[in-house]
């Protein structure tokens, strides 16, 4: 690298004085900028040194922006995100030839001069005077580093970047003072290391490590001489000398660097000549940033993690600060994603629903007792292309989702839990006719609801009629039973139970105080429903969802992360009763196609009015999951439709979401065991003629299709928004 020696023994003041003295005498150009007499700065020639030393400001060197890595629960890479692709490395991990090349072409006297190169200034002044313009600059490598710090601090704000690079005298003076300060503070080698880590090498690569990977798919430590020369040549103008877009010009520039290294005796002429004969040898690695690069279909989970980060004050007092930290922070974010569960979800999805289908599916798996989100996927991949989307169907609007989807009869389990928790027997019998008038009035949290226009409710099939008890009504998903049940216990107890189980509308609005809520009229998401059902598996204790295990910054410091919050939503007896009811669904009811054969499982089907959406939500003792299938735009009814290559005259929660759930859970739980679900004995009192419910004598009518009962009647409206599902609908029998 040539002989190293100090900056000629000059003090800071002496360097400044000598520099300004030259400027005053020449009155022309310094480093490519016309510099007036010192008096224009308010500096006298006599007091130049002392006044220069008194210029305000210390150079603040913010941590270099680096890429953030998002990892799964096992430490595997999910995705890399960055505004500037950079990985900081130490000088010992940068090949010697790279160090020599950058010094040779950018500042060959770097180790001989001080922070300011007086000889270089004089040479530039002479050259520019001869050419009658600005042909040559004299910024040292240290000064270039200072300018890069200004640019780094400016971030991606074009106005701030322009200010950081503007050719003004004031900025150059600051740059020089900071350069002197840094040489005293850091020393030559550290400045060289910092320079190589901060410099832009083109093609979105910041720093030599990212550049080595971008152009040669190697590391800075393993760069060869020709590779080092090419990268060093890029710094002056990454666009002009881009070897990808203009290999001829890039090779000429590389060879210029090699010759310069030979002239400086860093390498021999023979080495330079041999290196010049070498091809460019590019092995380009394309930039890969953002959740769109996530593996195993985890783009939506990645986006969910991002939304959590950007909306949590833990990571910055303002959203702008949080965005800056996400894009530039060089964080290592370990998440809760289980790679086996995620792979199983994607496999289950791809084998049942195609990306090109008229409808889509979304699946989310969570862990009872911890709230950990284990997997999250959907049939339309994360992206902006055909049959792709960046809308996360599994989460609420404020987390990157939409207005949600009506859950249909899966909501009946919430009504059952509310009823049992307040003392209703699981053996409660109602007449449950095929069709009936909606009971009225029904108490709510803010008064009562009244059926002012004689609206009716009916079951999926004419064969579904009572009297019957709760177990049979749940297994067969009987609408009229549950309408009578909520009419007896009141809407308020149901909405309070729903809230305690983490159920909220996807659009952020409050749950409507209407009896039709028991039929699943309030738009929710798969994550919401999976986590709610996990409450049953967890003995009645609800735990809020969590996706981040830990975050480490570039220094190895652990950052605080959001934790799950757990609260008892119901008694263990109530939870065990729901286990019994929902086991009946998969063993003898509408959800038999979803039931697991190797362990206890429980769940509930759901199909909405006009079949805009179909669901299965279920659980074992150690995993819960929700599957939604439907048109996100709420336009295509799932009647006479082909999904995943299979034709359906009508889609039910049992025949499409159910098998997806079974496949996803089977793979996710493979090789593990699940303790049995606690249950209770429920007396079978169906069809015994002793029903004591208050059903209002509706009469059975022909036909098997349920009628739409909502909208203006029950005040439950779902608004389509940003391509998300909305609409009105009466929950079908599942």
KETORGU-463312 format. One line per 3 residues: number of its first residue (from 1); for each residue x, y, z of C-alpha. Coordinates in pm, 1 decimal, decimal comma. Example, Ala and Ser with C-alpha at 12.3 -4.5 7.8 and 13.67 -1.06 7.14 Angstrom:
BEGIN
1	1230,0 -450,0 780,0  1367,0 -106,0 714,0
end
This chain:
BEGIN
1	0,0 0,0 0,0  295,6 229,7 5,8  477,8 392,3 291,6
4	257,1 521,7 571,9  347,2 840,3 745,8  172,9 1116,8 932,9
7	39,3 1440,8 787,6  376,3 1614,5 788,8  364,5 1703,7 1158,1
10	121,9 1989,2 1102,4  -125,9 2073,8 1374,9  -494,6 2126,7 1302,0
13	-452,4 2503,2 1313,9  -141,3 2490,3 1094,3  -316,3 2276,1 834,0
16	-613,0 2511,3 832,7  -393,7 2818,0 811,9  -186,7 2677,0 529,9
19	-499,5 2575,2 345,1  -672,9 2909,7 383,7  -350,4 3092,3 308,2
22	-329,7 2913,8 -23,9  -693,3 2999,9 -91,6  -649,0 3367,2 -12,6
25	-341,4 3393,1 -233,8  -488,1 3198,7 -522,1  -842,8 3329,8 -488,8
28	-959,5 3068,2 -731,3  -1046,7 2702,5 -703,6  -1042,0 2460,3 -416,5
31	-1153,4 2103,4 -479,7  -1354,4 2207,5 -779,1  -1514,0 2514,1 -617,1
34	-1430,7 2878,9 -665,2  -1312,5 3000,4 -325,2  -1313,8 3378,0 -257,2
37	-1078,7 3552,6 -22,1  -1100,5 3454,6 344,2  -1266,5 3787,0 421,5
40	-1578,3 3663,8 247,2  -1604,3 3401,9 521,9  -1566,7 3660,9 793,3
43	-1216,3 3526,9 848,2  -913,6 3755,0 842,4  -590,2 3628,0 693,8
46	-419,3 3708,7 1022,7  -666,6 3519,1 1236,7  -735,9 3241,5 991,8
49	-616,4 2944,9 1200,5  -785,0 3038,5 1525,8  -1109,8 3138,1 1358,8
52	-1120,2 2818,4 1155,9  -1072,1 2615,2 1473,3  -1367,8 2794,4 1628,4
55	-1610,2 2693,6 1353,0  -1904,5 2519,7 1527,7  -2007,6 2158,3 1510,4
58	-1884,8 1808,0 1568,6  -1945,6 1549,4 1300,8  -2227,3 1322,2 1403,2
61	-2179,2 979,8 1250,8  -2515,0 800,8 1266,4  -2505,7 422,0 1249,1
64	-2479,8 317,7 887,3  -2804,7 201,6 737,7  -2795,0 -173,5 698,9
67	-3029,4 -444,5 584,8  -3270,4 -601,4 831,7  -3308,2 -977,0 843,1
70	-3635,3 -1144,9 937,0  -3590,9 -1495,8 1072,2  -3829,0 -1777,7 1153,2
73	-3850,7 -1942,7 1495,2  -3562,1 -2175,9 1406,4  -3335,3 -1895,0 1288,2
76	-3391,9 -1955,8 917,6  -3405,1 -1651,5 689,3  -3756,5 -1549,0 583,9
79	-3670,9 -1223,7 408,9  -3423,9 -937,0 395,0  -3548,1 -579,1 389,9
82	-3354,9 -260,7 334,7  -3357,7 83,5 190,7  -2982,3 55,7 140,0
85	-2831,3 -286,9 99,9  -2528,7 -279,7 325,7  -2345,7 -514,9 556,0
88	-2071,0 -349,7 759,3  -1743,9 -543,4 776,8  -1411,4 -475,1 946,9
91	-1096,6 -383,8 754,5  -949,0 -726,1 824,6  -1242,0 -874,6 630,3
94	-1172,2 -661,0 324,4  -914,6 -802,2 85,0  -583,8 -613,3 81,2
97	-610,7 -566,0 -295,1  -942,0 -382,9 -243,7  -786,6 -151,2 11,9
100	-494,7 -77,4 -220,1  -715,9 -25,4 -523,8  -945,5 229,9 -361,4
103	-654,1 429,8 -220,6  -467,2 417,6 -552,0  -751,7 555,2 -761,1
106	-920,0 788,0 -512,2  -638,3 929,4 -297,8  -295,6 782,2 -369,7
109	-125,2 999,3 -105,1  -382,6 904,1 161,2  -117,3 768,9 398,5
112	127,5 1057,0 331,7  -86,1 1369,5 373,8  -306,2 1491,4 654,1
115	-681,3 1531,6 635,4  -629,2 1802,9 372,2  -385,4 1739,2 87,3
118	-201,4 2069,6 34,8  -2,9 1934,4 -260,7  -323,5 1807,0 -412,6
121	-483,1 2147,1 -372,6  -192,8 2319,6 -542,4  -195,8 2062,4 -821,3
124	-571,4 2113,1 -868,5  -533,9 2491,2 -866,5  -261,4 2473,5 -1128,2
127	-450,9 2228,6 -1347,8  -775,2 2420,9 -1327,6  -594,6 2748,1 -1405,7
130	-435,2 2592,5 -1712,1  -767,1 2453,2 -1833,6  -958,4 2771,6 -1761,3
133	-1223,5 2586,8 -1562,4  -1278,4 2310,1 -1311,2  -1100,2 2001,7 -1437,6
136	-964,4 1853,9 -1120,1  -1063,5 1840,4 -755,1  -855,0 1784,4 -446,1
139	-1083,5 1620,5 -191,6  -901,5 1362,0 12,9  -1046,6 1022,0 87,0
142	-1122,3 1150,2 436,9  -1313,9 1444,1 294,9  -1503,7 1209,9 65,6
145	-1595,3 1000,2 366,7  -1728,4 1310,2 544,8  -1944,3 1395,8 243,7
148	-2080,1 1041,7 242,3  -2173,2 1081,2 607,8  -2372,8 1390,7 511,9
151	-2547,6 1191,1 239,6  -2615,3 897,8 471,8  -2768,6 1130,5 726,2
154	-2992,0 1275,5 454,8  -3139,0 931,7 394,4  -3378,2 901,1 100,9
157	-3503,3 1258,9 117,5  -3400,6 1410,9 -220,1  -3402,0 1764,5 -81,2
160	-3171,5 1672,1 205,7  -2945,1 1475,3 -27,9  -2915,2 1780,1 -253,6
163	-2824,6 1995,0 45,5  -2566,7 1739,2 158,3  -2393,6 1740,9 -180,4
166	-2437,1 2100,1 -292,1  -2123,1 2272,6 -410,3  -2115,8 2557,4 -160,1
169	-1825,0 2707,9 21,2  -1984,7 2667,8 361,3  -2031,6 2293,8 314,1
172	-1672,6 2248,4 191,5  -1534,9 2436,4 489,5  -1737,1 2215,6 725,1
175	-1625,5 1909,6 536,0  -1260,6 2005,2 580,1  -1289,7 2079,3 949,1
178	-1463,3 1747,6 1011,3  -1198,7 1569,2 806,6  -925,8 1709,8 1029,8
181	-1122,2 1613,5 1338,8  -1172,4 1256,9 1216,0  -807,3 1201,6 1127,0
184	-715,8 1289,5 1484,4  -998,4 1084,3 1630,3  -999,0 771,0 1415,5
187	-670,5 736,4 1231,8  -611,7 634,4 873,5  -707,2 266,5 883,5
190	-1039,0 326,4 1056,4  -1125,5 601,8 810,9  -1047,1 367,2 522,4
193	-1266,9 98,8 679,5  -1552,7 344,0 729,3  -1514,8 476,2 377,0
196	-1533,5 129,9 222,8  -1846,1 54,3 425,9  -2031,5 375,8 347,6
199	-1952,3 428,3 -21,1  -2210,0 361,4 -293,3  -2096,0 114,3 -558,4
202	-2405,1 123,9 -780,0  -2678,5 -136,3 -838,7  -2828,5 -65,1 -493,7
205	-2507,8 -182,8 -323,9  -2379,4 31,2 -37,3  -2044,3 -66,8 105,5
208	-1787,0 -307,0 -31,4  -1943,4 -622,9 115,6  -2275,4 -565,2 -59,8
211	-2088,7 -468,2 -378,7  -1882,1 -788,2 -373,0  -2201,5 -990,4 -341,3
214	-2389,8 -788,7 -600,9  -2133,1 -805,9 -881,7  -1939,6 -1123,3 -803,3
217	-2151,3 -1321,1 -552,9  -1855,0 -1328,5 -318,7  -1741,8 -1152,5 -3,1
220	-1515,3 -851,1 37,0  -1262,6 -1079,0 202,9  -1237,4 -1302,6 -103,6
223	-1218,3 -1040,0 -377,6  -950,6 -1098,6 -641,4  -722,5 -826,5 -778,8
226	-926,4 -770,3 -1098,9  -1250,5 -768,2 -898,9  -1108,5 -519,2 -650,1
229	-992,8 -290,2 -929,2  -1335,7 -296,0 -1092,2  -1514,8 -208,1 -768,8
232	-1267,3 68,1 -685,8  -1324,5 216,5 -1030,7  -1698,7 233,0 -975,7
235	-1686,4 481,3 -688,8  -1617,3 786,2 -902,6  -1931,0 727,2 -1111,3
238	-2129,3 409,8 -1044,2  -2361,3 476,4 -1336,6  -2094,3 556,1 -1595,1
241	-1877,4 257,8 -1507,8  -2157,8 9,8 -1436,0  -2020,5 -324,5 -1564,2
244	-2370,2 -468,1 -1606,1  -2490,8 -195,1 -1840,4  -2160,2 -99,5 -2004,3
247	-1894,6 -371,1 -1970,0  -1658,4 -208,9 -2221,8  -1635,2 120,5 -2032,6
250	-1617,9 -68,0 -1703,4  -1320,3 -273,0 -1823,5  -1134,4 38,6 -1935,4
253	-1189,4 192,5 -1595,1  -1079,2 -128,1 -1420,1  -760,5 -137,6 -1625,1
256	-693,0 226,2 -1537,6  -711,0 133,9 -1169,4  -478,5 -163,2 -1222,8
259	-222,6 54,2 -1398,7  -241,2 313,1 -1126,2  -172,9 40,4 -868,2
262	130,3 -70,6 -1069,2  258,8 286,7 -1099,6  237,7 319,2 -722,0
265	423,8 -11,8 -677,0  128,1 -169,2 -495,4  148,8 -447,3 -754,0
268	401,1 -533,4 -1020,8  351,1 -442,4 -1383,2  331,2 -812,5 -1463,0
271	47,6 -852,7 -1214,5  -131,2 -555,6 -1363,3  -92,4 -686,6 -1718,3
274	-218,9 -1030,0 -1621,3  -518,5 -880,8 -1440,6  -600,0 -662,0 -1742,9
277	-631,3 -975,0 -1955,7  -885,1 -1127,9 -1718,3  -1252,3 -1107,9 -1818,0
280	-1484,0 -907,2 -1595,7  -1611,9 -1235,3 -1455,4  -1940,3 -1096,0 -1330,7
283	-2164,2 -1326,0 -1129,0  -2444,8 -1088,9 -1052,4  -2677,3 -1138,2 -756,3
286	-2991,0 -934,4 -808,2  -3106,7 -710,7 -523,5  -3356,4 -890,5 -304,2
289	-3538,9 -668,3 -64,1  -3872,3 -671,6 106,1  -4144,3 -916,7 195,0
292	-4187,8 -1002,6 -171,5  -3868,3 -1209,4 -137,6  -3999,8 -1415,9 155,7
295	-3963,8 -1793,3 136,1  -4237,8 -2057,8 164,8  -4518,8 -1811,7 97,8
298	-4437,2 -1617,5 413,6  -4465,2 -1278,3 243,9  -4790,7 -1201,5 420,7
301	-4649,8 -1300,6 758,4  -4345,8 -1082,3 684,8  -4579,3 -794,8 601,2
304	-4769,5 -857,3 924,8  -4444,0 -832,8 1122,0  -4365,1 -509,7 939,5
307	-4705,7 -363,7 1027,4  -4658,6 -457,4 1392,8  -4320,5 -285,1 1393,9
310	-4440,8 30,1 1218,3  -4741,8 70,6 1448,8  -4571,1 14,2 1784,0
313	-4425,7 309,1 1974,6  -4171,4 70,1 2126,0  -3967,6 110,1 1809,0
316	-3987,9 488,2 1770,5  -4198,7 778,7 1886,4  -4321,3 859,6 1534,3
319	-4412,6 645,3 1235,9  -4142,2 818,9 1031,3  -3883,5 718,2 1290,6
322	-4008,1 361,1 1286,5  -3998,1 345,9 906,8  -3642,4 478,7 916,6
325	-3544,9 211,7 1169,1  -3712,5 -66,1 970,6  -3547,2 36,3 642,7
328	-3205,3 128,9 778,5  -3163,9 -33,4 1118,9  -2970,6 -348,0 1036,5
331	-3195,0 -539,2 1275,2  -3221,3 -912,0 1324,8  -3586,2 -991,8 1390,1
334	-3660,1 -1342,2 1511,5  -4024,5 -1428,5 1467,3  -4268,0 -1694,2 1585,2
337	-4310,3 -1849,5 1239,7  -4276,2 -2228,6 1251,6  -4117,3 -2330,6 917,5
340	-4276,1 -2677,0 929,4  -4620,4 -2531,3 994,5  -4571,5 -2269,1 722,6
343	-4468,6 -2532,1 468,7  -4771,7 -2741,2 561,8  -5005,9 -2444,3 520,8
346	-4865,9 -2363,7 176,1  -4891,7 -2726,6 68,7  -5252,1 -2750,4 189,5
349	-5342,7 -2428,9 10,4  -5178,1 -2514,1 -322,5  -5340,6 -2856,7 -337,9
352	-5692,2 -2721,8 -281,0  -5709,2 -2367,4 -423,6  -5525,6 -2227,8 -726,1
355	-5394,2 -1873,2 -751,8  -5594,8 -1831,8 -1072,7  -5925,6 -1941,4 -916,4
358	-6214,5 -1696,8 -898,6  -6196,6 -1716,3 -520,1  -5909,2 -1727,0 -274,2
361	-5823,1 -1883,7 58,4  -5631,4 -1766,6 362,8  -5504,0 -1985,1 645,9
364	-5358,6 -1890,3 983,8  -5228,8 -2119,3 1259,5  -5160,9 -2005,8 1617,2
367	-5041,1 -2162,1 1941,7  -5289,2 -2170,6 2232,1  -5151,2 -2026,7 2554,2
370	-4883,0 -1813,1 2391,6  -5060,4 -1630,5 2109,9  -4771,1 -1715,8 1877,8
373	-4858,3 -1694,4 1510,0  -4711,5 -2015,4 1368,9  -4809,5 -1989,6 1003,1
376	-4991,7 -1755,5 767,7  -5054,6 -1806,5 400,0  -5297,5 -1755,2 114,4
379	-5360,0 -1884,2 -235,6  -5280,1 -1561,7 -418,1  -4906,1 -1501,4 -370,4
382	-4759,6 -1185,1 -224,6  -4677,7 -954,5 -513,2  -4802,9 -710,3 -772,7
385	-4839,7 -942,3 -1070,3  -5135,9 -1127,6 -1215,0  -5323,4 -1336,6 -956,5
388	-5107,3 -1179,4 -683,9  -5186,5 -931,5 -408,4  -5025,2 -743,2 -122,3
391	-5350,3 -742,0 76,6  -5317,9 -977,5 371,2  -5651,5 -1160,2 389,1
394	-5564,5 -1305,3 731,0  -5540,9 -981,4 930,9  -5732,6 -666,8 1017,7
397	-5724,2 -355,3 805,6  -5484,4 -177,2 1042,9  -5234,6 -460,0 992,0
400	-5238,4 -463,4 613,9  -5567,2 -645,4 560,1  -5911,1 -534,4 453,6
403	-6264,2 -511,5 581,7  -6274,1 -883,2 666,0  -6528,8 -1153,5 589,5
406	-6845,0 -1270,5 760,1  -6756,5 -1585,6 960,6  -7098,4 -1746,2 931,8
409	-7177,5 -2023,5 1175,5  -6827,7 -2032,6 1323,4  -6956,0 -1748,1 1542,1
412	-7215,7 -1977,0 1702,2  -6943,6 -2112,3 1931,0  -6906,3 -1764,0 2079,5
415	-7278,9 -1748,1 2152,0  -7264,3 -2092,8 2311,9  -6972,1 -1986,5 2532,2
418	-7157,5 -1672,2 2643,2  -7469,5 -1872,0 2726,1  -7290,0 -2143,3 2923,6
421	-7074,0 -1890,2 3106,8  -7383,9 -1714,3 3240,4  -7549,4 -2036,3 3351,4
424	-7741,4 -2173,6 3054,2  -7729,8 -2552,8 3046,9  -7562,2 -2721,0 2752,1
427	-7872,2 -2943,9 2751,4  -8100,4 -2644,8 2684,2  -8371,6 -2743,0 2435,9
430	-8549,2 -2515,8 2187,2  -8819,1 -2599,0 1935,3  -8579,5 -2492,6 1655,5
433	-8821,4 -2517,8 1362,5  -8700,5 -2504,2 1003,5  -8821,2 -2144,3 975,1
436	-8943,8 -1893,2 1228,6  -9000,6 -1526,6 1294,2  -8708,8 -1355,6 1459,7
439	-8782,1 -1329,9 1836,9  -8834,6 -976,0 1959,7  -8750,2 -772,6 2157,1
442	-8393,1 -879,5 2234,6  -8182,4 -700,0 2494,8  -7857,5 -532,1 2389,1
445	-7580,7 -341,5 2566,7  -7756,5 -14,2 2493,1  -8122,6 -104,6 2509,1
448	-8305,3 -356,4 2294,7  -8348,0 -466,2 1937,2  -8697,5 -503,6 1796,4
451	-8810,4 -698,6 1492,1  -9019,7 -422,0 1342,5  -9081,9 -578,7 1003,0
454	-9143,7 -943,5 1078,2  -8815,2 -1075,2 943,4  -8756,2 -1450,1 952,2
457	-8470,5 -1693,8 989,5  -8444,4 -2046,2 853,7  -8208,4 -2342,4 856,3
460	-7999,0 -2480,7 572,5  -8226,0 -2780,9 519,2  -8592,4 -2860,3 584,1
463	-8476,6 -3171,2 768,3  -8309,9 -2955,7 1033,2  -8582,2 -2895,0 1289,2
466	-8628,4 -2954,9 1656,7  -8690,7 -2968,0 1928,1  -8320,5 -3021,0 1996,4
469	-8050,0 -2949,9 2252,1  -7731,3 -2748,7 2216,8  -7506,4 -3041,6 2123,7
472	-7714,0 -3146,0 1824,1  -7783,0 -2785,7 1722,8  -7409,7 -2712,5 1724,4
475	-7316,0 -3028,8 1535,9  -7577,9 -2959,5 1267,8  -7527,3 -2579,2 1281,4
478	-7897,4 -2503,2 1328,9  -7971,5 -2134,1 1279,4  -8311,6 -2121,8 1448,8
481	-8172,0 -2279,3 1766,0  -7900,7 -2016,7 1797,8  -8135,1 -1729,7 1718,0
484	-8353,0 -1840,7 2008,0  -8048,7 -1884,0 2231,8  -7915,5 -1530,4 2175,6
487	-8267,3 -1394,2 2216,5  -8279,3 -1550,0 2562,3  -7933,2 -1445,9 2685,7
490	-7920,7 -1108,9 2509,4  -7681,1 -967,4 2252,7  -7466,4 -788,1 2509,3
493	-7340,2 -1104,8 2674,3  -7234,6 -1238,0 2334,6  -7048,1 -924,7 2224,8
496	-6877,4 -906,0 2564,0  -6766,7 -1269,1 2533,0  -6646,4 -1203,4 2178,6
499	-6444,6 -904,4 2292,4  -6286,8 -1100,3 2577,2  -6181,0 -1360,3 2319,9
502	-6011,5 -1096,4 2105,4  -6280,6 -1079,7 1840,0  -6308,2 -742,6 1673,5
505	-6432,6 -629,6 1337,6  -6161,1 -619,1 1074,2  -6245,0 -258,9 988,6
508	-6195,6 -146,0 1349,0  -6560,0 -60,0 1409,4  -6748,6 -185,5 1714,4
511	-6944,9 -509,1 1693,6  -7305,5 -433,7 1603,3  -7563,3 -486,9 1879,5
514	-7793,1 -708,1 1671,5  -7915,9 -1066,7 1726,2  -7792,8 -1169,3 1380,6
517	-7440,3 -1155,0 1519,6  -7486,6 -1516,9 1629,6  -7508,2 -1617,2 1262,0
520	-7172,9 -1455,8 1184,8  -7260,4 -1122,2 1029,6  -6966,2 -918,0 1161,3
523	-6667,2 -913,0 926,7  -6359,1 -1066,8 1087,7  -6034,2 -1231,6 978,2
526	-5873,2 -1577,3 1001,3  -5618,2 -1458,3 1258,3  -5896,6 -1323,7 1479,1
529	-6097,8 -1645,6 1462,7  -5797,7 -1877,4 1505,6  -5692,1 -1690,3 1817,5
532	-6045,8 -1684,4 1955,8  -6084,0 -2062,2 1920,3  -5740,5 -2107,2 2078,4
535	-5911,4 -1977,8 2393,9  -6116,5 -2298,6 2412,4  -5800,5 -2507,6 2375,2
538	-5631,0 -2302,2 2648,3  -5888,6 -2372,3 2917,9  -6073,7 -2044,6 2867,0
541	-5774,5 -1809,2 2876,0  -5734,4 -1580,5 2574,0  -5384,2 -1470,6 2466,8
544	-5338,6 -1190,6 2215,9  -5147,5 -1275,1 1897,9  -4775,7 -1216,4 1883,8
547	-4534,6 -1257,3 1593,9  -4197,8 -1126,8 1718,9  -3977,0 -1327,1 1954,4
550	-3677,9 -1092,6 1970,9  -3503,0 -805,9 1793,2  -3127,4 -746,1 1799,1
553	-2958,4 -433,7 1663,5  -2619,2 -410,3 1493,2  -2438,3 -387,7 1826,9
556	-2599,4 -705,8 1957,0  -2829,6 -514,8 2190,2  -3169,5 -674,9 2252,0
559	-3463,0 -441,0 2193,6  -3789,1 -460,7 2383,3  -4061,5 -633,2 2180,0
562	-4440,7 -654,1 2218,4  -4548,9 -944,7 2435,4  -4870,8 -1141,4 2436,1
565	-5133,4 -1040,0 2689,7  -5341,8 -1319,6 2842,9  -5672,4 -1289,8 3025,6
568	-5941,3 -1531,9 3136,5  -6239,9 -1506,8 2906,1  -6443,2 -1791,7 3054,0
571	-6423,1 -2061,9 3316,3  -6243,0 -2386,8 3251,5  -6578,9 -2563,4 3274,2
574	-6720,7 -2345,0 2999,3  -6413,3 -2408,8 2782,5  -6443,4 -2784,2 2842,4
577	-6810,9 -2768,8 2750,0  -6724,2 -2597,3 2423,6  -6464,0 -2866,0 2358,5
580	-6741,6 -3123,4 2390,1  -6976,3 -2933,2 2161,1  -6712,6 -2866,9 1895,7
583	-6571,8 -3220,7 1905,5  -6923,3 -3326,0 1815,2  -6901,5 -3112,0 1500,8
586	-6599,1 -3299,6 1363,6  -6706,5 -3640,6 1490,6  -7076,5 -3649,0 1402,0
589	-7166,8 -3311,3 1250,5  -7095,5 -3080,0 959,8  -6717,5 -3084,5 1009,9
592	-6645,3 -3454,5 971,1  -6423,3 -3391,8 665,8  -6197,1 -3175,6 883,4
595	-6158,7 -3405,4 1184,0  -5809,0 -3533,2 1262,3  -5773,0 -3908,4 1300,4
598	-5462,8 -3927,4 1520,5  -5557,4 -3689,1 1801,1  -5840,3 -3496,5 1962,4
601	-5966,9 -3211,1 1747,9  -6263,5 -2977,8 1758,9  -6400,3 -2705,7 1536,4
604	-6687,8 -2544,4 1354,2  -6789,9 -2491,7 993,1  -6936,4 -2170,6 860,7
607	-7098,9 -2064,8 534,5  -7245,0 -1720,6 474,8  -7560,5 -1616,2 295,4
610	-7529,6 -1649,6 -84,6  -7202,7 -1834,8 -19,6  -6971,2 -1539,9 -50,2
613	-6752,8 -1698,6 219,4  -6697,4 -2041,0 374,5  -6495,6 -2121,6 686,3
616	-6357,4 -2387,4 910,3  -6208,6 -2290,0 1245,4  -6071,1 -2560,6 1470,5
619	-5808,2 -2667,0 1718,7  -5623,4 -2934,5 1906,6  -5488,1 -2884,2 2257,8
622	-5167,6 -2729,8 2116,3  -5260,5 -2565,4 1786,4  -5553,4 -2367,7 1649,3
625	-5624,2 -2258,9 1295,2  -5874,9 -2084,1 1074,8  -5941,9 -2127,8 703,2
628	-6145,1 -1884,6 495,6  -6242,8 -1937,1 131,6  -6421,9 -1673,0 -71,0
631	-6406,1 -1380,5 -309,1  -6210,0 -1094,9 -146,3  -6417,8 -851,6 -352,3
634	-6742,6 -1009,3 -232,1  -6881,0 -1044,3 -582,0  -6853,8 -1412,7 -678,2
637	-7101,2 -1643,6 -507,3  -6957,6 -1989,9 -455,6  -7236,7 -2159,4 -646,7
640	-7154,9 -2353,1 -962,6  -6783,0 -2287,3 -921,3  -6458,0 -2473,2 -975,9
643	-6197,2 -2438,7 -699,2  -5862,4 -2610,3 -719,4  -5982,6 -2807,0 -1020,8
646	-6287,2 -2944,1 -837,2  -6640,3 -2840,9 -931,6  -6888,1 -2742,5 -656,9
649	-7258,1 -2689,5 -712,2  -7248,7 -2516,3 -372,7  -6952,2 -2457,9 -143,8
652	-6985,4 -2544,9 224,1  -6749,5 -2484,4 513,5  -6720,3 -2861,8 538,5
655	-6618,0 -2948,6 182,4  -6350,5 -2688,9 100,0  -6217,7 -2505,3 409,5
658	-6248,3 -2824,1 617,5  -6007,7 -3038,3 410,8  -5763,0 -2746,4 383,9
661	-5763,2 -2716,2 763,2  -5712,1 -3088,6 806,0  -5417,5 -3098,1 564,1
664	-5253,3 -2789,4 714,9  -5287,7 -2912,2 1072,9  -5179,5 -3268,3 991,2
667	-4850,8 -3151,7 841,6  -4790,8 -2886,2 1104,8  -4840,3 -3134,5 1388,8
670	-4658,3 -3427,1 1227,7  -4418,6 -3596,7 1466,3  -4578,8 -3438,9 1773,2
673	-4843,6 -3543,7 2020,6  -5139,4 -3346,3 2151,8  -5295,6 -3407,5 2493,5
676	-5666,0 -3484,6 2481,8  -5906,4 -3195,4 2507,3  -6087,0 -3174,7 2844,0
679	-6457,9 -3242,0 2799,6  -6775,7 -3266,5 3006,4  -7080,0 -3490,2 2983,4
682	-7377,7 -3329,6 2810,7  -7718,6 -3494,4 2839,0  -7875,7 -3560,5 2502,0
685	-8222,5 -3407,7 2531,9  -8299,8 -3364,0 2164,2  -8647,7 -3431,6 2024,3
688	-8798,4 -3511,8 2364,0  -9080,0 -3264,5 2332,1  -8976,5 -3075,1 2647,0
691	-8830,5 -2771,6 2480,8  -8877,9 -2461,8 2692,4  -8743,3 -2206,1 2450,0
694	-8933,3 -1906,5 2330,2  -8926,9 -1975,9 1955,9  -9205,5 -1797,2 1778,8
697	-9399,0 -2044,4 1570,7  -9248,2 -2011,6 1228,6  -9376,6 -2261,3 976,2
700	-9165,1 -2486,6 761,9  -9157,7 -2398,4 395,8  -9009,9 -2578,2 101,3
703	-8663,4 -2515,3 -40,7  -8314,2 -2548,3 96,2  -8162,0 -2207,5 43,4
706	-8140,7 -1968,8 336,1  -8286,6 -1624,8 292,9  -8091,7 -1305,1 331,0
709	-8207,2 -1145,6 653,8  -7963,7 -870,1 717,7  -7872,7 -529,0 579,0
712	-8137,3 -279,7 680,5  -8325,6 -541,7 881,9  -8052,5 -628,4 1125,9
715	-7829,4 -325,5 1073,1  -7528,4 -532,9 976,2  -7354,8 -394,3 673,4
718	-7020,3 -494,3 530,0  -6862,8 -239,7 304,8  -6626,9 -340,6 29,4
721	-6302,8 -149,5 68,1  -5974,7 -167,4 -118,4  -6057,4 -498,8 -271,5
724	-6164,4 -654,0 55,0  -6484,9 -843,2 121,5  -6788,9 -677,0 265,6
727	-7159,2 -729,7 209,2  -7458,2 -858,6 395,6  -7546,3 -1213,5 470,7
730	-7724,3 -1460,9 691,7  -7511,0 -1743,1 822,4  -7604,3 -2073,1 663,3
733	-7594,0 -2400,7 845,8  -7226,6 -2452,4 767,6
end
